[in-house]
Amino acid sequence: MKAKLSLSQRLTLLFILLLVLCATIAGAVQLYSSMQFGNAMVQRLSANLAQQIVRSEPLMDAQGRVDRNTLKPLFDRLMTFNPSVELYVISPDGEILADAAPPGHIKRQRVALAPVEQFLNQGTMPVYGDDPRSADKHKVFSAAPLRQDGELRGYLYIILQGEELNALAENAWHKTLWSTLLWALLLVAAVGVLVAVLVRQWVTRPVNALTREASRIDQDSISAIKHLATQQTVDEPGDEVALLRNTFIELARKIASQWDELADSDRQRREFIANISHDLRTPLTSLLGYLETLSMKAATLTPEESRHYLEIALRQGHKVRHLSQELFELARLEHGAIKPQRERFALSELVSDVVQKFDLSLETRQITLQTEIPGHLPLINADLSMVERVVTNLLDNAIRHTPPGGTIRLKIWQQEERLQMEVADSGPGIDAAVREQLFVRPSALSQQATREKRGGLGLLIVKKMLELHGGGIGLVESTGGACFRFWLPCGR
């Protein structure tokens, strides 16, 4: 099996590799620069060496010829004083005419003249020329032309770093290289240990702490998430690890908040079911009671008593049906089963049609309806049946809670990009204890009196319908009676 390296080990290894690479590159550049500088210094210091030898020593006879046997003792003597150099006489076309090399050491019989001409023209140093004792190497040199009667007869060509010097330098360089390499390895090892400690302190320790916090989620999911959500974030994270920790904490807070919302929604759902069950149980019990009475005492009851019991049972049956219908409609609205079928229409015309349906009720109860509907209101883009349901519910509630001879005020106006409508009655108003629960699910923990005063689910259904259109509804403070205001965005 392949061993898996930890984050700190991988970071340390990566840093060591980068350090070795950088050290190798830096060493190579330094070595190259040092060699170039050293060769340039040697060539500058010995630039006039060939010229001085040409002036002081006879290298050609009276006829301008070069005799190898005559020059060899001279070259040997000169090389005795300076063992690091190698002397050659070359022809004008680069052929070696004379040398002092031991037999078999000359590897090429001709040298290139372009570097010689560059050197004589004082080109940028170091200038490298062909090494006659090597088939492919080039070395710094000194050169001077050999002239007789103004005619070029050849060149004195001196290699400034000969074989013996190169052998000694290479031996010393190998010793220095191994020593330097050993110290470099020790330095890299020390730096690697230091980097491992720093990486563990600054990188892997906070990452491991965050990993432990995250791993607790698998063991105790929501408790671990809530515990992580209680942690404090760093105001100004200085590195990616701190930023990652802040992100985990923010994510945990969102999950914890959503979990609480789901728990609260589930609690409300259970309370709502319990409350609806109670509200259904009461009329059902009454209905069954009167039906049992009719069944058991059918022979002894008078026709009037039987009719009275049947009317009560029928009212309770209607109440159960109405409540079950509202419950089914509310469930469909909350779960998205009902989608608005939008169309453009005038709210004022819809309100006028709804008002006509209540003309008989208004006349019977002698209630005055005051309307304030300006002309030229913009159209709305909404579901006609839903908006009609909203207006009908509010107007029906106002009529039921307004005493005979009272007044209902209905007003429509435009405010910015939405239409607003108010329905206010002159009834007894709404108790403060009931106001906060008008547009929320009824709770099974609410007092029986409060639950009876808030009515059914009509206002909650109205609110859901308006929210599907981007609107809303609220209870407005008024001096007498109840005043409801809802709004819808104008059609575009």
N, C-alpha and C positions, 0 to 999 in steps of 0.2 A: 504493500500500500504506500502511496505517496504521502509523505508527511505534509500536513497543512500548517503553513506559517501563520502566526498571528499578525495583526495589523502592525504592532510595534516592530516585530521581526522583519516584516516586509519593508517597512519604512527605513529601518536601520540598514538592511541589506541594500536597498536602493541608494541610500545616501553614500554608503561605502563604495558602491560601484561607481557612482558619479564622482566621488572624491578620487578614486584610483584613476578614472578616465581623465579627469582634469589634471591630476598630478602627472600622468603620462604625457598628455599633450603639452603641459607647461614645461616638463623636463625636456621633451623633444625640441620644443621651440628654443629653450634656453641653451641646449647643447648645440643646436644649429647656429644660434647667434654667437655663442662663444667660439665655435670653430671659425666662423666667418670673421669675427673680430680678430682672433689670434692669427689667422692666415693673412689678414690685411696688415696687421702690425709687423709680422715677419717680412712681408713683401716690401713694406715701406722702409723698414730699417735696412734691408739689403738691396734696395732698388739700384744703387750705384756699384754694387759689388762686381758685376760683370764688366762694367765700364772701367773700373780701377784695374782689374786684371788685364784687360786689353791694353791699357796704357803702360803697365809695368812689366808685362811678360811678352816675349815674342811667341806668337802662336802660328805664324806662317813664315816660310822661307822667302828669299829674295824674289822668287818667281811667283809668289802668292799661292804656293801649294801647302797643303797640310799633311804632315807626316805623323801617322799614328804612333810609331815607335818613339819618335822624338817627344811628342806631347804627353805620352803616358807617364813618364817619370815626373814631369811638371805637374800633371793633374794629381798624381799620388801625393806629391809634396804639399800641394795646396790643400788637399782633402785631409792631410794629416793635421794641419793647423785648424781646420774646421770640418770635423767628421760628419756634420749634418748635411753637407752639400754634396752634389754630384755634378760634375762638369762634362759638357759635351760641346763639340764644334759641329755645326750643321751647315750645309750648303745653302745657297740662296733659295733653293726649292724645297728645303726641309730635310734632306737626306743627312743622316748622321755620318760625319767624316772621321771623328775621333772621340774616344771615351776612355774612362779608366775603370770600367765595370769588370768584375770577374767574369770568366768565361761562362756563357750560358745565362747571364742575367739580363741581357738585352732582349726585350720581347717585341720591339718594333724598330724598324730601320729608318723610319721617317716620322717627323712630327709636323703638326699643323702649324702654318705660319701666321694664321689670322690672329691667335692670341699674342704672338710675338709682336706683330705690328701694333695691336691694341696697347700692349705694354709700352712700346717705344713711343707711341703717341700720347702717353700719360693718361690712359683710360682709368675709369673708376676701379679702385682696388677693393677686394682681391681679384686678380686676373689669373685664371687657371689654364695651364698648358699641358700638353701630353707628357706623360711620364714614360720615358723609353724603357724603363724596367717593369712596366705593367702594360698589359694589352688593352686595358680599358680605363685605368685610373687617370685622374688629372690632379696636378699639384701647382702650388704657387712657384714662381721662378723669377730669375733675373736674367736679362739678356742685353747684349750689346753688339752692334754690327762690326764686322771685320772688313776694313777697306784698305785697298792698296792703290795708290795713285788716283784716289777718288772713285775707284770702282769697287762695288760691293762684291766681296769674295765669300762671305758667309756670316755666321753669327756665333758668338759664344753664348751657350744656353746652359744655365745653371739651375738645377732643381734644388730649392732651398730646404726641403725636408726629405732627406734621403731615406734609404731602406733602414739603416741603423737607427736613425731618429724615430722613424715610424714604429719599429719593433719595440723600442724602449717606451715610447708614448702609449702604444697599444697595451703593453703589459701593465703600465701604471694606470691606464684608463680602466682596464678590467678590474684591478684591485679597488680603485675608487668607486666603480660602478656597483660592485657587490656590497661594498660598505654603505654606499648611499642607499641602495635598494633595501638593505637590512633595516637601516634607520627609518626609511620611508614606510616599510611595513609595520614597524613598531609604532610609528606615528599614526598610521591609518587605524591600527588596532585600538590605540588609545582614544582617538577621535571617535571611532565606532562605538566604543563603550560609553563615552560621554553622550553621543547622540542617542544611543539606546535609552539611557537614563532620562534624557530630556524629552524624548518622544513619549516614553511611558508616563512622564509627569505631566506633560502639556497636552498630549493628544489622546493616548489610549485610555488613560484613567477616566477623563470625563466621558469618553465614548463608552467605556465599560459600565460606568455608572448609569448612563442613559439606556444601555442595553439591558441592564438588570431591571430598570424601571419598566421597560417595554415588555420584558419576558414575563413579568408578573401578570400581564394581561391574560396569558394563556391559563394561568393557575387560578386567578380570581378576577375575572374580566372586569365587571363594572366597579368593584371595590378598588381595583388597581387603577382604573381610569379616573375615578373620583379622587383617589389619593394623588395621582399625577397632576390632576387639575388644580389641586391646592398648592402646588409648588409655585414659588415666585419666579417670574421671568427676569432675565437680565435686561436692564433698560437700554444699554448700549453694548450689544454683543461685539466682542473684539475679534472673533474668529468664527469659522463655519460651524464648529462643534457647538458653540454657545447659541448660534442662530438656529441650528437643528434642534437643540433642546427647547428653545423658545417655541419653535414650530410644533413640536410634540406636545408641549404644554397647552398651546392654543387649541390644537386639535382635540386634546383630551377635554378641555373646557367645553368645546362645542358638542362633543359626544355626550358629556355629562348633562349639559343643558337640554339636549334633545331627548336624552333618556328621562330626565325629570318631566319634560313636557309629555312624553309618551305615557309615563306613569300617571301623571295628572289627568291626561285624556282618558286613560283606562279607568281611573277612579271615577271620573265624571260619567263615563259610559255605564259603569256598574250602578252608580247612584241614580242615573237617569232611568235605567231599566227597573230598579227597585221602586222608584217613584211612580213610573208609569204603571207598574204592576199594582201598586197601591191604589192609583187613581182608577184603574180598570176594575179592581176588586170591589170598590165601593158601589158603583152602579150595578155591577153584575150580581153582587149579593142582594141588593135591593130588588133587582129584577127577578132573581130566583125566588126571593121571599114572597113577593106578591104572586108569582105564578104558582108556587106551592100552596099559598093560601087559597087561590082560586081553585086549585085541583082538589084540595082536601075539604073545602067548605062550599063547593059549587051548589050543593042541594040546599043549603041554609042561607046563602047570601041573596039579598034582593037584587033586582036588575040594576038599580042605581049603584049599589056597592060593587057589583061585578064590573060595571062600566068604569067606576072610579079606579079600582085596582088595575084594570087593563090600561087606562090612560097613564097611570104612574109607571107601569111596567114598560109601556111604549116609549115614554120619555127617557127612561133609563137606557133602553135599547138604542135609541137615537144618540144618546150621549156616548155610549160605548163605541158605536159606529163612527161618530165624528172624531173621537179621540184616536181611534185606531187608524183612521184615514190620515189624520195629521201626523201621527207617528211614522207611518209609511212614507208620507211625502217628505218629511224632514230627513229621514234616513237616505232617501234617494238624492236629495239636495246635497247632503254632506259627503256622499260617496261619489258625486259627479255623474250620477245616472241621468240627471236632467240637464240638458244644455239649452241655453237661450236661443231661440229662433228669431234672430234680429231682423227688424224692418224699421223703416223710417216712418214716423207718424207724429201727430201733434198731441202733446200731453193735455192741452186744454180741451180738445174735442173728446178725448177719452174720459176725462173727468166729468164733462157734461153728460155723457152717456151713462156713467156710473150713478151720477146724482139722480137721474130720471128713475132708476130702479128703486130708489128709496123715497120717492115722492109720497107714496101711500103711507109709509111708516112715519115720515115727517109730519104729514097732515094728521094722522091718527093721534100722535103724541103732542101735536101743536108745537112743534119745534121749529124755530126760525133758522134757516140756513143762509148765512152771509158769504158770498163768494167775491173774491178779488182776483180776477184773472185778466191781465193786460193782453192787448192784441199784439200780433207780430212776434210771438215767441218763437225761438228756433225749434226745429224738429229734433227729436231724440231718436237714436238708433238702438232699439231694445226689443225685447220679447213682449208683444202686445198683451198676451194672456197673463204673463207674470206681473206686469205693471198694473193691469186691471185688478188682479188679485190683491196687490198691495193697497191700491186706493179703496177697494171694496172693504178690505179688512179694517183699515183705519176709520173709514166712515161708519161702518157697522158698529165698531167699538164706541165711537163718539155718540151715536144714537142711543145705544144701550145704556150708557152711563150719564146721559143728559136727562134731567128731570123734565116732566111735562111743562111746556111753556118756556123752556130754556132756549139757548142759542148755540149754534155751531158755526164756527168761522173757518172758511177754507180760502187759502191764499197761495198763489203761484207767482214766482218771479225768477228772473235770471240773475245769477251772481257769477261773474267771470265766465268760465267755460262749462257751467253746469246749471241745470234748472232745479229750483228748490220749491218744495210744497209743504205747507203747514196745515194741520187739521187740529183745531182747538175746540174743546167743549166747555160748557158751564156746569159740569157735574161736580161731584165732591173731590175730584182730584185723585192722586195716587199717593199712598202712604210712603214715607221715607224708607221704611223697611222693605218695601216691595220694589222701589225704583232700581236698585242695583241688580235685581234678578229678572228684570223684564226681558232682556235679550240674551240670557244665558240658559243653559240646560237647568231644569228644576232639580234640586237636590233632595234626596230622600231624608236628609237630616234637617231640612227646613221645617219650620212649624206648620201645622196643619192650616192655621188661619192664613198664614202668608201664602201658602200654596194655593188656597182657594181664591184669594184676592187677585193673584197674578193671572188667573184664567188658564186657558189652554196653551197650545204651542203656536198660536197664530202669529204673534209678534216675532218669535224666533224664526218661523218660516219666512216671514216678510223680510227680516234682516238678511237671511241667506240668499233670497232672490235678488235683493238689491246689491249684495256683494258680488254676485255673479255678473252684474253689469258695471262693476266699478263704482257703485254708489254706496250709500249708507243711510242709517236712520238713527235718531236720537230723541230723547225726551228733553223738551225745552222748558225752562222755568217760566211760570205764568202766575198771575195774581189769583186766578180762579180756575178750577178744573184742570184738565190735562191737555198738554199741547205737544203733539208729535211733529217732527220735521224730518223729511227725507229728501235726498238729492240724487240726481242722475246726471251723467255727463251729456253734454249736447252732442247731437249727431254730427258726424263729419263725412 
